[in-house]
Amino acid sequence: MQFLSLSRRRIEAFPPEAFTLELMARETQRVKELYAAGILRQVWKRGDMPGAAILWEAASEGEVRAAFGSLPIAEAGMLEIIAIVPLEPYPGFGSVR
């Protein structure tokens, strides 16, 4: 099953210098690990605010939340989930039920 998450950086609580190069490098590495594991399918940087939109492949929302929680910025409390949305196939490309 696929899920879409929207997150935002907690910039009101953490100044820009808190997002260090070392922290961002660890975040990038973890994203790559989750991608290689097949749970993180695509990731985009949000254009409206600091944060991300991530397409996940998981058996449950709990699995998505656990993977999201393993991101170093989330572990540090500097990133929050705005929404996790379960996705269903668009019926226009197949039989309608």
VENUR-V337606 format. One record per backbone hydrogen bond with DSSP energy under -1.0 kcal/mol. CO is the residue of the C=O (numbers start at 1). NH is the residue of the N-H. E is the energy in kcal/mol with one decimal. If there is no record, write none. Layout:
CO_NH_E ; CO_NH_E
This chain:
1_58_-2.8 ; 2_87_-3.0 ; 3_56_-3.2 ; 4_85_-2.9 ; 5_54_-2.2 ; 6_82_-3.4 ; 6_83_-1.6 ; 8_80_-2.6 ; 9_11_-1.8 ; 10_13_-1.3 ; 10_14_-1.5 ; 15_18_-2.2 ; 16_19_-1.4 ; 18_20_-1.7 ; 20_24_-2.6 ; 21_25_-2.3 ; 22_26_-2.1 ; 23_27_-2.3 ; 24_28_-2.5 ; 25_29_-2.2 ; 26_30_-2.4 ; 27_31_-2.5 ; 28_32_-2.1 ; 29_33_-2.0 ; 30_34_-2.6 ; 31_35_-2.3 ; 32_36_-2.6 ; 33_37_-1.9 ; 34_39_-1.4 ; 34_40_-1.5 ; 35_38_-1.1 ; 39_57_-2.9 ; 42_55_-2.6 ; 44_53_-2.2 ; 50_9_-2.5 ; 51_46_-2.1 ; 52_7_-2.5 ; 53_44_-2.6 ; 54_5_-2.7 ; 55_41_-3.0 ; 55_42_-1.4 ; 56_3_-1.9 ; 60_64_-1.5 ; 61_65_-2.8 ; 62_66_-2.2 ; 63_67_-2.2 ; 64_68_-3.1 ; 65_69_-2.5 ; 68_71_-1.8 ; 71_75_-2.9 ; 72_76_-1.6 ; 73_78_-2.3 ; 74_77_-1.8 ; 78_10_-2.7 ; 80_8_-2.3 ; 83_6_-2.4 ; 85_4_-2.5 ; 90_93_-1.4 ; 91_94_-1.5
